[in-house]
Amino acid sequence: MASASQKHRQVHHLSRDAGDPHGWVESITGLTADQPATDLLNNGSTASKQKAQVADGVDAAEAGSSVVQAMSGLSLEEEHDMRVEHALEILKADVSNTGEALITIGGPGGWGPELLTEAELATILKRVEAVMGDAFADITVLRQRKVPSNSEAAESATADVVVRLRANPGAVSPAELRVAIIGNVDSGKSTMVGVLTRHILDDGRGFARSKVFKHGHEEATGRTSSIGQHNLCLDSKCNILNDQMFRSNSSAEYIARASKVVTLVDLAGHERYFKTTAYGLTGHMPDYACLIVGANAGIVGMCKEHMGVALALKVPVFFVVTKVDICPEHVLKHTLSTLQAILKKPGVKKKPFMVRNKDDVLTCARHMHTDSLAPVFLTSSVTGEGLELVRLFYNLLPQRHKWHDKVKEHAEFIIDETFGVPGVGTVIAGTVKRGVITTNANLMLGPDVGDGTFKLTAIKSIQYKRLPVTRVVAGQTAALALKKVKRNQVRKGMVLVDERAKPKASWEFDADIAILTHSTTIQPRYQAVIHCEIVRQAARVIAMDKERLRSGDRACVRFRFLQRPEYLTAGTRLVFREGKTKGIGMVVGTE
């Protein structure tokens, strides 16, 4: 008799049994607008959006008033020049902070002066190129067109331009963007990663995916079982540096020439490896998630589970529908209609946007940070259909986290992998969450495997994507060699923290949680597995502000870890699961 998991895998998306009432997506889409859990799911984006709007409004008002005062009494030509100079100052500051900027020159509400003629636009483009060239940046004009204006003038000439800093390994760290590749088993995730990073097409029989697999058993079965990181290297003129000679173990020469690096985090699709995939979505801190959907299989199985975890963690998701070359038209239509129906549910509230040309890519890249847009690409890794649009989208995607604000904070490095390298010693890999880490810096390592304390250690050397460097900054992944630390003294989930931050491990923490689905009620002494960034451990509920919790309820709960204390920070999102129970939350305090 077939097992439950085998039966689950055999269900086709056109079947009546395709929906699992206890799945992540069903749990989220089953929420109604008046349930408390829906507030927790949406409040993060709403609050941050309002703060950003207020801050932007204040900055814009202050800047606008100063410019208006300075321009009083000037001629039209002098006023035009002053607007351009003011806009250039702002652009230089933005590019130096984030490494790149996507601007629209001449459009309503865009960068610099509006209502431009073609001659005026050409003059401004030359001016921008000269000024940004002095600031060690290049400009790339993606599109020039005429758009209707709101005033009496008929049309205004506009240009969409990317400004990006040039590669300078010694002085400037390349901007890094992390995208988690998720989706159901056999949907083509590793194939898509291989096609993008090796600049090849697949043969339909596993050629592309064989280039990115880590282990022999993965190549034998065709299924990813581990977390793989693969780099898409971009230069300052928006060209992709990856070619057919690109190899992961020799990527340093490509990284040295790159101005921007897109790290594709290839995650496992099989349900057996779901905890590994959940760890990749939480611990690797992706800016975005790319959900790969097999056009012929549809949204079924682990595809829904992965989408639900990404939605619960508030990671913006875009969709790449693969295998459109072998999919019948009516099946493709059903797949797209199912996707649209899920995205419009109350707990999700995203607008599906079919990307068919370059203009659509520009629109999506510019508004992806709003978290309400869900771009959908139709592609084939065999014929190459739609891949150029996907490459351009990766090229233009902005960083979601404001890492330049965190560079000034005390250093913190989260460890997601450990190695013992002969001749080097203990090496840890992970992400710089805040601050700057340099060689020979002294940092606190913990919580210790034995007693949960933090112990001082020094950084022997640093590698960024296999390229030896002397410093890494917030937002970058890195490998650090530690002095006088044994391999058995470090584990996944530990952190390196600046001594001035006075780090402390916690057995207990308070969280604002929402129950997405649970068959009965949750009371004190309930246990679940917590996924909170790199922390993955079972915890017990020891107190809560309600007598009991049911599906859709929200409460403040105190958890206690069962095995060892962990280092947590307030404001971090978490998900927890136990059997068919699923919930989300946010850390509000530790003890």
C-alpha positions in Angstrom: 0.0 0.0 0.0 1.4 3.4 -0.9 2.5 5.7 1.9 0.8 9.0 2.6 3.8 10.9 1.2 3.7 8.9 -2.0 0.0 9.5 -2.4 0.6 13.2 -1.8 3.3 13.3 -4.6 1.0 11.6 -7.1 -1.8 14.1 -6.8 -2.1 16.3 -9.9 -3.2 19.9 -9.6 -6.3 19.3 -11.7 -7.5 16.7 -9.1 -10.1 17.6 -6.5 -7.7 16.3 -3.8 -4.9 18.8 -4.7 -5.5 21.0 -1.7 -4.2 20.2 1.8 -6.4 21.9 4.4 -3.5 22.0 6.8 -0.9 23.4 4.4 0.9 26.7 4.8 -0.9 28.4 1.8 -4.3 27.0 2.8 -3.7 28.2 6.3 -2.8 31.8 5.2 -5.5 32.0 2.5 -8.1 30.6 4.9 -7.7 33.6 7.2 -10.4 36.2 7.0 -9.9 40.0 7.2 -11.4 40.2 10.8 -9.2 37.5 12.4 -6.3 38.8 14.7 -3.8 36.5 12.8 -4.3 38.6 9.6 -3.2 41.7 11.4 0.2 40.1 12.4 0.6 38.8 8.9 0.1 42.3 7.4 1.2 44.8 10.1 5.0 44.5 9.4 4.7 45.9 5.8 2.0 48.4 6.7 3.9 49.9 9.6 7.2 50.1 7.8 5.5 51.5 4.7 3.9 54.3 6.7 7.2 55.1 8.5 9.0 55.2 5.1 6.3 57.4 3.6 6.5 59.8 6.6 10.3 59.9 6.5 10.3 60.4 2.7 7.7 63.1 3.0 9.7 65.0 5.6 13.0 64.7 3.6 11.3 65.7 0.4 9.6 68.6 2.0 12.8 69.9 3.6 14.8 69.4 0.3 12.0 71.0 -1.7 11.7 74.0 0.5 15.5 74.7 0.4 15.6 74.4 -3.4 12.5 76.7 -3.8 14.2 79.3 -1.6 17.4 79.1 -3.5 15.7 79.4 -6.9 13.6 82.5 -6.1 14.6 85.3 -8.5 16.4 83.1 -11.0 15.7 82.9 -14.7 14.1 79.7 -16.2 17.5 78.5 -17.5 19.2 79.0 -14.2 16.3 77.3 -12.3 16.6 74.3 -14.7 20.3 74.0 -14.0 19.9 74.3 -10.3 17.3 71.5 -10.3 19.7 69.2 -12.2 22.6 70.0 -9.8 20.4 69.3 -6.8 19.2 66.0 -8.2 22.8 65.0 -9.0 23.8 65.6 -5.4 21.0 63.3 -4.2 21.8 60.7 -6.8 25.5 60.6 -5.8 24.6 60.1 -2.2 22.1 57.3 -3.0 24.6 55.4 -5.3 27.4 55.7 -2.7 25.1 54.2 -0.1 23.4 51.4 -2.1 25.9 50.8 -5.0 23.2 51.5 -7.7 20.1 53.4 -8.6 17.3 53.0 -11.2 16.0 56.5 -12.2 13.6 57.9 -14.7 14.8 61.3 -16.1 12.1 63.7 -17.4 9.0 61.7 -16.4 6.3 63.0 -14.1 7.4 62.5 -10.5 10.8 61.2 -11.7 14.3 62.3 -11.2 15.3 66.0 -12.0 13.3 68.4 -14.1 10.2 67.4 -16.1 8.8 68.3 -19.5 12.1 67.9 -21.4 12.7 68.0 -25.2 14.9 65.4 -26.8 17.8 67.9 -26.9 17.4 68.8 -23.2 17.3 65.1 -22.3 20.5 64.3 -24.3 22.2 67.2 -22.5 21.1 66.0 -19.0 22.2 62.4 -19.9 25.7 63.7 -20.8 25.8 65.7 -17.6 24.8 62.7 -15.5 27.4 60.5 -17.2 30.2 63.0 -16.6 29.3 63.6 -12.9 28.8 59.9 -12.1 31.9 59.1 -14.0 33.9 61.3 -11.5 32.2 59.4 -8.7 33.4 56.0 -10.2 30.0 55.0 -11.5 28.7 54.1 -15.0 25.3 54.8 -16.5 23.2 52.5 -18.7 20.2 53.8 -20.6 17.6 51.1 -20.7 14.8 52.9 -22.5 14.1 56.3 -24.1 10.6 57.3 -25.0 8.0 60.1 -25.1 5.3 60.1 -22.5 2.1 62.3 -22.3 2.5 65.0 -19.6 -0.1 66.3 -17.2 0.3 69.9 -18.4 -0.5 71.6 -21.7 2.6 70.4 -23.4 1.9 67.4 -25.6 4.8 65.0 -24.7 7.9 64.8 -22.6 11.1 62.9 -23.5 12.1 60.5 -20.8 14.9 58.0 -20.2 15.1 55.0 -17.8 18.7 54.8 -16.5 20.7 52.5 -14.2 23.6 54.1 -12.3 26.0 51.6 -10.8 29.4 51.9 -9.1 32.4 50.3 -10.9 34.1 47.3 -9.4 36.9 48.1 -7.1 37.7 45.1 -4.9 40.1 46.9 -2.6 37.9 49.9 -1.8 34.3 49.1 -2.8 32.3 46.0 -1.8 30.0 44.8 -4.5 26.2 45.2 -3.8 24.9 41.7 -2.9 21.3 40.6 -3.5 20.1 37.2 -2.2 17.2 35.4 -3.9 15.9 32.1 -2.6 14.9 29.6 -5.3 11.9 27.6 -4.0 9.2 25.4 -5.5 7.9 21.8 -5.8 10.1 18.8 -6.5 10.9 18.4 -10.2 9.7 21.9 -11.1 13.1 22.9 -12.5 14.8 25.0 -9.8 18.4 23.7 -10.1 18.0 23.6 -13.9 17.0 27.3 -13.8 20.0 28.2 -11.6 22.3 26.2 -13.9 21.0 28.0 -17.0 21.3 31.4 -15.4 24.8 31.1 -13.8 26.4 29.0 -16.6 24.9 30.9 -19.5 23.8 27.7 -21.2 20.5 26.0 -22.2 19.3 22.7 -20.9 18.9 19.6 -23.0 15.7 18.4 -21.2 17.6 15.5 -19.6 19.4 17.2 -16.7 22.5 18.8 -18.4 22.1 22.2 -16.7 21.3 21.0 -13.2 24.3 18.7 -13.2 26.5 21.8 -13.2 25.2 23.0 -9.8 24.7 19.9 -7.7 26.9 19.5 -4.6 26.6 15.7 -4.0 26.8 12.5 -6.0 23.4 11.3 -4.8 21.8 14.5 -6.0 23.1 14.0 -9.5 22.0 10.3 -9.4 18.4 11.1 -8.3 18.1 14.6 -9.9 16.9 16.0 -6.6 18.6 18.7 -4.5 19.0 17.8 -0.8 21.2 20.6 0.5 21.4 24.4 0.3 23.5 25.6 -2.6 24.6 29.1 -3.2 25.4 30.2 -6.8 26.5 33.6 -8.0 25.2 35.7 -10.9 27.9 38.4 -11.4 27.0 41.8 -13.0 29.3 44.6 -14.0 28.7 48.4 -13.8 27.2 48.5 -17.3 24.5 45.8 -16.6 26.3 43.1 -18.4 26.3 39.5 -17.1 29.8 38.3 -16.5 28.9 34.6 -16.1 29.9 32.6 -19.2 30.1 28.9 -20.1 33.5 28.7 -18.4 32.1 29.8 -15.0 32.7 27.4 -12.1 31.8 27.8 -8.5 35.3 26.9 -7.3 36.9 29.5 -9.6 34.3 32.3 -9.2 36.8 34.7 -7.5 38.0 36.2 -10.8 34.4 36.9 -11.8 33.6 38.4 -8.3 36.6 40.7 -8.6 35.2 42.3 -11.8 31.6 42.4 -10.5 29.8 45.6 -9.3 26.7 43.6 -8.1 26.4 39.9 -7.2 23.0 38.1 -7.2 23.3 35.1 -4.9 20.8 32.4 -6.0 20.1 30.2 -2.9 19.1 26.9 -4.5 16.8 25.1 -2.0 15.4 21.6 -1.9 11.9 20.8 -3.3 11.2 17.4 -1.8 9.0 17.2 1.3 11.7 15.1 3.0 14.0 18.1 3.0 11.4 20.7 4.1 13.2 21.7 7.3 16.3 22.4 5.2 14.3 24.6 2.9 12.7 26.4 5.9 16.2 26.9 7.3 17.4 28.4 4.0 14.4 30.9 3.9 15.0 32.0 7.5 18.8 31.7 8.1 20.1 33.0 4.7 18.0 36.2 5.0 16.9 36.4 1.3 15.9 39.7 -0.2 13.3 38.0 -2.4 12.0 34.5 -3.1 11.7 33.1 -6.7 9.0 30.5 -6.7 9.5 28.1 -9.6 6.3 26.5 -10.9 6.2 23.6 -13.4 3.6 24.6 -15.9 2.6 21.0 -16.5 2.3 20.1 -12.8 0.8 23.4 -11.5 0.7 24.7 -7.9 0.7 21.5 -5.9 2.5 19.8 -3.0 5.6 21.5 -1.6 5.1 24.5 -4.0 2.3 25.7 -1.7 4.2 25.0 1.5 7.2 27.0 0.3 5.0 29.9 -0.9 3.3 29.9 2.5 6.6 30.1 4.5 7.8 32.9 2.3 4.5 34.8 2.8 4.7 34.2 6.5 8.2 35.6 6.7 7.1 38.6 4.6 9.7 37.8 1.9 8.5 39.3 -1.5 7.8 36.5 -4.0 8.0 36.5 -7.8 7.0 33.6 -9.9 8.8 31.8 -12.8 6.6 29.3 -14.7 8.9 26.8 -16.4 8.5 24.1 -19.0 6.0 26.2 -21.1 7.4 24.5 -24.2 6.0 21.1 -23.3 2.8 22.2 -21.5 -0.6 22.0 -23.2 -2.3 25.3 -23.4 -5.4 24.4 -21.3 -3.1 23.1 -18.5 -1.0 26.3 -18.5 -4.2 28.4 -18.3 -5.4 26.4 -15.3 -2.0 26.8 -13.6 -2.1 30.6 -14.0 -5.7 30.9 -12.9 -5.0 28.8 -9.8 -2.0 31.1 -9.0 -4.1 34.2 -9.5 -6.8 32.9 -7.2 -4.3 32.2 -4.4 -2.7 35.6 -4.7 -6.0 37.5 -4.3 -7.0 35.9 -1.0 -7.2 38.1 2.1 -4.1 36.7 3.8 -2.0 37.2 0.7 -3.3 40.3 -1.1 -0.9 40.4 -4.0 -1.5 41.6 -7.5 -0.4 39.1 -10.2 1.4 40.8 -13.1 2.2 38.9 -16.3 5.7 40.0 -17.5 5.8 39.9 -21.3 8.3 42.6 -22.4 11.1 44.9 -21.2 8.6 47.6 -20.1 6.9 45.2 -17.7 10.3 44.2 -16.2 11.1 47.9 -15.5 7.7 48.4 -13.9 8.1 45.3 -11.7 11.7 46.0 -10.6 10.7 49.6 -9.6 7.7 48.5 -7.5 8.9 45.1 -6.2 9.8 46.5 -2.8 6.1 47.4 -2.1 5.4 43.8 -1.3 2.0 43.9 -3.1 3.1 43.0 -6.6 3.7 39.4 -7.8 5.4 39.3 -11.2 4.9 36.2 -13.2 7.4 35.1 -15.9 6.7 32.4 -18.5 10.0 30.6 -19.4 11.6 27.5 -20.8 15.1 26.4 -19.9 15.3 24.3 -23.1 14.3 26.8 -25.7 15.4 29.9 -23.8 11.9 31.5 -24.0 11.5 34.3 -21.4 15.0 33.9 -19.9 16.3 37.3 -21.1 13.4 39.0 -19.2 14.4 37.0 -16.1 18.0 38.0 -16.4 17.1 41.7 -16.8 14.8 41.4 -13.8 17.6 40.0 -11.6 19.9 42.8 -13.0 17.5 45.6 -11.9 16.2 44.2 -8.6 17.1 46.6 -5.7 18.3 45.5 -2.3 15.3 45.1 0.1 17.2 45.6 3.3 18.8 49.0 4.0 22.2 47.6 4.8 24.0 51.0 4.6 22.1 52.1 7.7 23.4 49.0 9.6 27.0 49.4 8.7 27.5 51.9 11.5 26.1 49.5 14.2 28.1 47.0 16.3 29.3 44.0 14.2 27.2 40.8 14.1 27.8 37.7 12.0 25.4 34.8 11.9 26.9 31.3 11.3 25.0 29.0 8.9 27.8 26.5 8.1 31.1 25.3 9.6 34.2 23.6 8.1 37.5 22.2 9.1 40.0 23.2 6.4 43.5 21.4 6.5 46.3 24.0 7.0 43.8 26.8 7.8 41.8 25.5 10.8 38.2 26.2 11.7 36.2 28.1 9.1 32.7 29.5 9.5 30.4 30.7 6.8 27.4 33.0 7.1 26.0 36.5 6.7 27.1 39.8 8.2 23.9 41.1 9.8 25.3 44.5 10.8 28.5 46.4 11.1 31.9 45.8 9.5 34.2 42.8 10.1 37.9 43.1 9.3 40.9 40.7 9.6 42.4 40.5 13.1 39.2 41.9 14.6 38.3 40.5 18.1 34.7 39.3 18.4 32.6 37.3 20.9 31.7 33.8 19.7 28.7 32.1 21.2 26.5 30.8 22.6 29.1 28.2 23.6 28.1 24.5 22.9 28.8 23.6 26.5 27.8 26.4 28.8 26.0 29.0 26.6 28.6 31.8 27.2 30.3 34.0 24.7 34.1 33.8 24.3 36.5 36.1 22.7 38.1 35.0 19.4 40.0 36.7 16.5 39.5 36.6 12.8 42.5 35.1 11.0 41.4 35.7 7.4 38.3 36.5 5.3 37.0 35.3 2.0 34.0 36.8 0.1 32.7 34.3 -2.5 36.2 32.6 -2.6 37.9 36.0 -3.1 40.4 36.9 -0.3 39.4 40.3 1.2 40.3 42.3 4.3 36.8 43.4 5.3 33.2 42.6 4.7 30.2 44.8 5.5 26.5 44.4 6.5 24.5 42.4 3.9 27.4 40.3 2.6 27.9 36.6 2.9 31.5 35.6 3.9 33.7 32.8 5.2 35.9 33.6 8.2 38.9 31.6 9.5 39.1 31.7 13.3 42.2 31.7 15.5 42.5 29.0 18.2 39.0 27.6 17.9 38.3 23.9 17.4 35.8 22.6 14.9 33.7 21.0 17.7 33.4 24.3 19.5 31.2 25.9 16.7 27.9 24.9 15.3 25.1 26.3 13.0 23.1 28.9 14.9 26.0 30.5 16.7 26.9 34.2 16.2 30.0 36.4 16.2 29.1 39.7 18.0 31.0 42.9 18.9 32.0 42.9 22.6 30.4 46.3 23.1 27.0 44.9 22.2 27.2 42.8 25.4 25.7 39.6 23.9 23.7 37.2 26.1 22.2 33.9 25.3 18.5 33.3 26.3 16.7 30.2 27.4 13.4 32.1 27.2 11.9 34.7 24.9 8.6 36.5 24.4 6.9 36.5 21.0 3.8 38.0 19.5 2.4 35.0 17.6 -0.6 34.1 15.4 -1.9 30.6 14.9 -2.5 29.9 11.2 -3.9 26.4 11.6 -4.4 24.0 14.5 -6.8 21.1 14.9 -7.6 21.7 18.6 -6.4 24.3 21.1 -3.0 25.5 22.2 -2.3 25.8 25.9 0.9 26.1 28.1 3.3 23.2 27.9 2.6 23.0 24.1 5.8 22.3 22.1 6.8 23.3 18.5 10.0 23.7 16.4 11.0 27.4 16.1 12.6 28.7 12.9 14.0 32.2 13.6 16.8 33.3 11.2 19.6 30.7 11.9 18.0 29.3 15.1 16.2 26.0 14.6 15.2 24.3 17.9 12.2 22.9 19.7 10.6 25.2 22.4 7.8 24.8 24.9 5.1 27.4 25.7 5.4 28.3 29.4 3.1 31.2 29.6 0.7 33.2 27.5 -1.8 36.1 27.9 -4.8 34.0 26.9 -6.2 30.8 28.4 -6.0 28.9 25.1 -5.5 29.6 21.4 -7.3 28.4 18.3 -6.8 28.8 14.6 -6.7 32.5 13.6 -6.0 33.7 17.2 -3.2 36.0 18.2 -1.4 36.3 21.5 1.8 37.2 23.4 3.5 34.0 24.4 6.7 33.1 26.4 8.7 30.1 24.9 11.5 28.2 26.6 14.1 26.3 24.5 14.4 22.6 25.3 18.0 21.9 24.4 20.3 24.9 24.7 20.1 28.7 25.0 20.1 30.8 21.8 21.0 34.4 20.8 17.9 36.2 19.6 17.2 39.9 18.9 13.9 41.7 19.2 12.0 42.4 16.0 13.0 39.2 14.2 10.3 37.3 12.4 9.8 33.6 13.2 7.7 30.6 12.0 6.9 27.5 14.1 5.5 24.1 13.2 4.5 20.9 14.9 2.8 18.2 12.8 0.0 20.0 11.0 0.1 23.0 13.3 1.6 26.2 11.8 2.1 29.6 13.2 4.0 32.9 12.7 5.3 35.5 15.1 7.8 38.2 16.0 10.3 38.2 18.9 9.4 41.1 21.2 11.9 40.4 24.1 14.4 37.9 25.6 15.4 36.8 29.1 
